Amino acid sequence: MNQYLRLGKFSFGMGDRFGHQGKAQLAACVKATELGAEFIPVWNKSNREHTFIGTEPASLRAEADHAAASLGWKKSYHVDADHIRLETVDRFIAPSDFFTIDVADSIAKPAAAAADVQAFVDRHPELIGQISIPYIDRPFEIKRAEVERVANKFLLAVQDAGKIYQHIAKAKGAANFITEVSMDETDSPQTPPELLIILAALADEKIPLQTIAPKFTGRFNKGVDYVGDVKQFEQEFNEDLAVIAFAIQKYGLPPSLKLSVHSGSDKFSIYEPMRKALKKFDAGVHIKTAGTTWLEELIGLAEADGDGLEIAKEIYAYAIEHVDEFCAPYASVIDIDKTKLPAAASVNGWSSQQFTDALRHDQKNPAFNPSFRQLLHVSFKVAAKKGDRYLNALKKHEAIIAKNVTENLFERHMKPLLLDK
């Protein structure tokens, strides 16, 4: 397998839409590390987010470097070119050292050559028949036709991942970056047997894969809890970990290969089964979050009252007027009940406490409103349109915002994942 930059065992993808919360985010990693749970910070931002906000990838590198220097962080940290494809990767190559290769658009499309599928199946007779994997109760029974079906669905995506990886490696050097492959934004979850076949194909492409983001059973909606059968997810997560451990040995994939959970923020109901599974397998995980920090900015502004609360209310008023427009690109990862969205006029009369109670993800609070939270999650470009007015408010109210950002990541995410008993 090619050279690669090694990713730590537990890593936390931290999105920061507006580039002001790097120190507050890193402070959560510092607190976790002091208690024995070392999360490697990975700042992530997609091409779409840069385009909406008008930033460049170099700004994320500058934010990460500044945060690390300011807090005296001596451990590793990374900057993720999130959800890139061949047509968008070049602007990220210099500042990034982590690349999330998104090949979801290529899933279920024919392989580059008609003979590729048959060649793959012929090359992997070990995938056909009865396959016993440690820690999975029953052997996989995989027929040749099933391997062909999976290859027909995923081989082009894997080939595309190979092309993008080679493009980055040629420009940057294979030893200088981390590779993740994302297949989560697709129509149906990948089963553990499908994951095994996909990993065999990725190994064929000589990609030193360190994290893979499959689509799991259930819904991973933006900024709210997991929706689905937790027991089913627990079984699937455990079996995926077993498949990865098996594939590392079978196909020579990097020992640091681990699962990546996208839209992993706020999935409180699955953190305990994830924590137990990770301990059982002595496995790592990459949790990718993004909008949870942006929402904590809004909560901090609302808590600040005065001009901060005014901006938060204005953002919501604009968002509800454009609800269909804002929700359309995120249809697969949000579930908003429009009847639960308060009228802008009503929100305009809210106190600071009422706004934060509706927005903060506290499931014990009867005022918490998941639809309100999800709408604001996908409405960050309203704040971007406010330009300096919004950015100046972040500077003015930095202390209260930073407190919310750090507490959210540490108390609600990192502690339940690795520290809670």
Backbone hydrogen bonds, N-H to C=O, Kabsch-Sander energy under -0.5 kcal/mol:
donor,donor_aa,acceptor,acceptor_aa,energy
5,L,177,F,-1.8
6,R,4,Y,-0.5
11,S,9,K,-0.5
11,S,285,V,-2.2
12,F,40,I,-2.6
13,G,11,S,-0.5
13,G,287,I,-3.9
14,M,12,F,-0.6
14,M,42,V,-3.1
15,G,13,G,-0.6
16,D,44,N,-0.7
19,G,16,D,-1.0
25,Q,21,Q,-2.7
26,L,22,G,-2.6
27,A,23,K,-2.0
28,A,24,A,-0.8
28,A,25,Q,-0.9
29,C,25,Q,-1.1
30,V,26,L,-2.3
31,K,27,A,-2.3
32,A,28,A,-2.3
33,T,29,C,-2.5
34,E,30,V,-2.2
35,L,31,K,-1.0
35,L,32,A,-0.7
36,G,33,T,-1.7
37,A,32,A,-2.7
38,E,36,G,-0.6
39,F,37,A,-0.9
40,I,10,F,-2.8
40,I,38,E,-0.5
42,V,12,F,-2.4
43,W,78,H,-2.6
44,N,14,M,-1.2
44,N,42,V,-0.5
45,K,80,D,-1.5
47,N,82,D,-0.8
50,H,46,S,-2.3
51,T,47,N,-2.4
52,F,48,R,-2.6
53,I,49,E,-2.4
54,G,50,H,-2.3
55,T,50,H,-1.5
59,S,56,E,-1.9
60,L,56,E,-0.6
60,L,57,P,-0.9
61,R,57,P,-1.4
62,A,58,A,-2.2
63,E,59,S,-2.0
64,A,60,L,-2.5
65,D,61,R,-2.7
66,H,62,A,-2.3
67,A,63,E,-2.4
68,A,64,A,-2.5
69,A,65,D,-2.3
70,S,66,H,-2.6
71,L,67,A,-2.1
72,G,68,A,-0.6
72,G,69,A,-0.5
73,W,68,A,-2.3
74,K,72,G,-0.6
78,H,41,P,-2.2
80,D,43,W,-3.5
81,A,98,F,-3.2
82,D,45,K,-1.3
82,D,80,D,-1.3
84,I,81,A,-0.7
84,I,100,T,-2.3
88,T,85,R,-1.6
89,V,85,R,-1.5
92,F,89,V,-2.1
93,I,89,V,-0.7
93,I,90,D,-0.9
96,S,92,F,-2.0
97,D,79,V,-1.9
98,F,79,V,-1.3
99,F,178,I,-2.6
100,T,81,A,-2.1
100,T,98,F,-0.5
101,I,99,F,-1.0
101,I,180,E,-3.2
102,D,84,I,-2.2
102,D,100,T,-0.7
103,V,101,I,-0.7
103,V,182,S,-1.8
106,S,103,V,-1.5
107,I,104,A,-1.3
108,A,153,K,-4.0
109,K,106,S,-1.6
116,D,113,A,-1.9
117,V,113,A,-0.5
117,V,114,A,-0.5
118,Q,114,A,-0.5
119,A,115,A,-2.3
120,F,116,D,-2.3
121,V,117,V,-2.4
122,D,118,Q,-2.6
123,R,119,A,-1.8
124,H,120,F,-0.9
124,H,121,V,-0.8
127,L,124,H,-1.6
128,I,125,P,-1.7
129,G,142,I,-4.0
131,I,129,G,-0.6
131,I,140,F,-2.7
132,S,130,Q,-0.5
133,I,131,I,-0.5
136,I,133,I,-2.0
137,D,135,Y,-0.5
140,F,131,I,-2.8
142,I,129,G,-2.8
142,I,140,F,-0.7
143,K,141,E,-0.5
146,E,143,K,-0.6
147,V,143,K,-1.9
148,E,144,R,-2.4
149,R,145,A,-2.2
150,V,146,E,-2.5
151,A,147,V,-2.5
152,N,148,E,-2.8
153,K,149,R,-1.6
154,F,150,V,-2.5
155,L,151,A,-2.6
156,L,109,K,-0.5
158,V,154,F,-2.2
159,Q,155,L,-2.7
160,D,156,L,-2.7
161,A,157,A,-2.1
162,G,158,V,-2.1
163,K,159,Q,-2.0
164,I,160,D,-2.4
165,Y,161,A,-2.7
166,Q,162,G,-2.5
167,H,163,K,-2.0
168,I,164,I,-2.3
169,A,165,Y,-3.0
170,K,166,Q,-2.3
171,A,167,H,-1.5
172,K,168,I,-3.0
173,G,169,A,-2.1
176,N,173,G,-2.0
177,F,174,A,-0.8
178,I,97,D,-1.9
179,T,208,P,-0.5
180,E,99,F,-2.6
181,V,211,T,-1.8
182,S,101,I,-3.0
183,M,181,V,-0.5
183,M,213,A,-3.1
186,T,184,D,-1.7
190,Q,215,K,-1.5
195,L,191,T,-2.6
196,L,192,P,-2.0
197,I,193,P,-1.8
198,I,194,E,-2.6
199,L,195,L,-2.5
200,A,196,L,-2.0
201,A,197,I,-1.9
202,L,198,I,-2.4
203,A,199,L,-2.3
204,D,200,A,-1.7
205,E,201,A,-1.2
206,K,203,A,-1.7
207,I,202,L,-1.5
209,L,207,I,-2.6
210,Q,179,T,-2.5
211,T,179,T,-1.3
212,I,258,K,-1.8
213,A,181,V,-2.8
216,F,214,P,-0.6
219,R,227,V,-3.1
221,N,219,R,-0.6
222,K,333,V,-3.2
224,V,221,N,-1.1
227,V,219,R,-2.0
228,G,226,Y,-0.6
230,V,228,G,-0.8
233,F,229,D,-2.4
234,E,230,V,-2.7
235,Q,231,K,-2.1
236,E,232,Q,-2.3
237,F,233,F,-3.2
238,N,234,E,-2.3
239,E,235,Q,-2.4
240,D,236,E,-2.5
241,L,237,F,-2.1
242,A,238,N,-2.0
243,V,239,E,-2.5
244,I,240,D,-2.4
245,A,241,L,-2.3
246,F,242,A,-2.1
247,A,243,V,-2.9
248,I,244,I,-2.4
249,Q,245,A,-1.3
250,K,246,F,-2.5
251,Y,247,A,-2.9
252,G,248,I,-0.9
253,L,247,A,-0.7
257,L,254,P,-2.0
258,K,210,Q,-1.8
259,L,284,G,-0.6
260,S,212,I,-2.4
261,V,286,H,-2.8
262,H,260,S,-0.7
264,G,261,V,-0.7
264,G,288,K,-2.2
265,S,288,K,-0.6
267,K,264,G,-1.2
268,F,266,D,-1.6
270,I,267,K,-1.5
271,Y,267,K,-0.6
271,Y,268,F,-0.9
272,E,268,F,-0.6
274,M,270,I,-2.0
275,R,271,Y,-2.9
276,K,272,E,-2.4
277,A,273,P,-2.1
278,L,274,M,-2.7
279,K,275,R,-2.0
280,K,276,K,-2.3
281,F,277,A,-2.3
282,D,278,L,-0.8
283,A,278,L,-2.0
285,V,9,K,-1.2
286,H,259,L,-2.4
287,I,11,S,-2.1
287,I,285,V,-0.5
288,K,261,V,-2.5
288,K,286,H,-0.6
289,T,13,G,-2.6
289,T,287,I,-0.6
293,T,290,A,-1.3
294,W,290,A,-0.7
295,L,291,G,-2.3
296,E,292,T,-1.6
297,E,293,T,-1.8
298,L,294,W,-1.7
299,I,295,L,-2.4
300,G,296,E,-2.6
301,L,297,E,-2.6
302,A,298,L,-2.7
303,E,299,I,-2.7
304,A,300,G,-1.8
305,D,301,L,-0.6
305,D,302,A,-1.1
308,G,305,D,-1.6
309,L,305,D,-0.7
310,E,306,G,-2.0
311,I,307,D,-2.1
312,A,308,G,-2.1
313,K,309,L,-2.4
314,E,310,E,-2.2
315,I,311,I,-2.4
316,Y,312,A,-1.9
317,A,313,K,-2.5
318,Y,314,E,-2.2
319,A,315,I,-2.3
320,I,316,Y,-2.6
321,E,317,A,-1.0
322,H,318,Y,-1.0
322,H,319,A,-0.7
323,V,320,I,-0.8
326,F,322,H,-2.5
327,C,323,V,-2.1
328,A,324,D,-1.8
330,Y,327,C,-1.6
331,A,328,A,-1.4
333,V,330,Y,-2.2
334,I,331,A,-0.6
337,D,335,D,-0.5
338,K,336,I,-0.9
340,K,337,D,-2.3
341,L,338,K,-1.3
347,V,343,A,-2.3
348,N,344,A,-2.4
349,G,345,A,-0.6
349,G,346,S,-1.2
350,W,347,V,-1.9
355,F,351,S,-2.0
356,T,352,S,-2.4
357,D,353,Q,-2.5
358,A,354,Q,-1.7
359,L,355,F,-1.6
360,R,356,T,-3.1
362,D,360,R,-2.4
363,Q,361,H,-0.6
365,N,362,D,-1.7
368,F,365,N,-1.9
369,N,358,A,-2.4
373,R,369,N,-2.4
374,Q,370,P,-2.4
375,L,371,S,-2.2
376,L,372,F,-2.0
377,H,373,R,-2.0
378,V,374,Q,-1.5
379,S,376,L,-1.3
382,V,379,S,-1.8
383,A,379,S,-0.6
384,A,380,F,-1.7
385,K,381,K,-1.7
386,K,382,V,-0.7
386,K,383,A,-0.9
387,G,384,A,-1.4
389,R,386,K,-1.6
390,Y,387,G,-0.7
391,L,387,G,-2.1
392,N,388,D,-3.1
393,A,389,R,-1.4
394,L,390,Y,-1.9
395,K,391,L,-1.7
396,K,392,N,-2.6
397,H,393,A,-2.3
398,E,395,K,-1.3
401,I,397,H,-2.1
402,A,398,E,-3.1
403,K,399,A,-1.9
404,N,400,I,-1.5
405,V,401,I,-2.5
406,T,402,A,-2.7
407,E,403,K,-2.2
408,N,404,N,-2.3
409,L,405,V,-2.1
410,F,406,T,-2.6
411,E,407,E,-2.4
412,R,407,E,-0.8
412,R,408,N,-1.4
413,H,408,N,-0.6
413,H,409,L,-0.7
414,M,409,L,-2.8
415,K,410,F,-2.5
417,L,413,H,-1.4
418,L,414,M,-2.1
419,L,414,M,-0.7
419,L,415,K,-2.0
420,D,415,K,-2.6
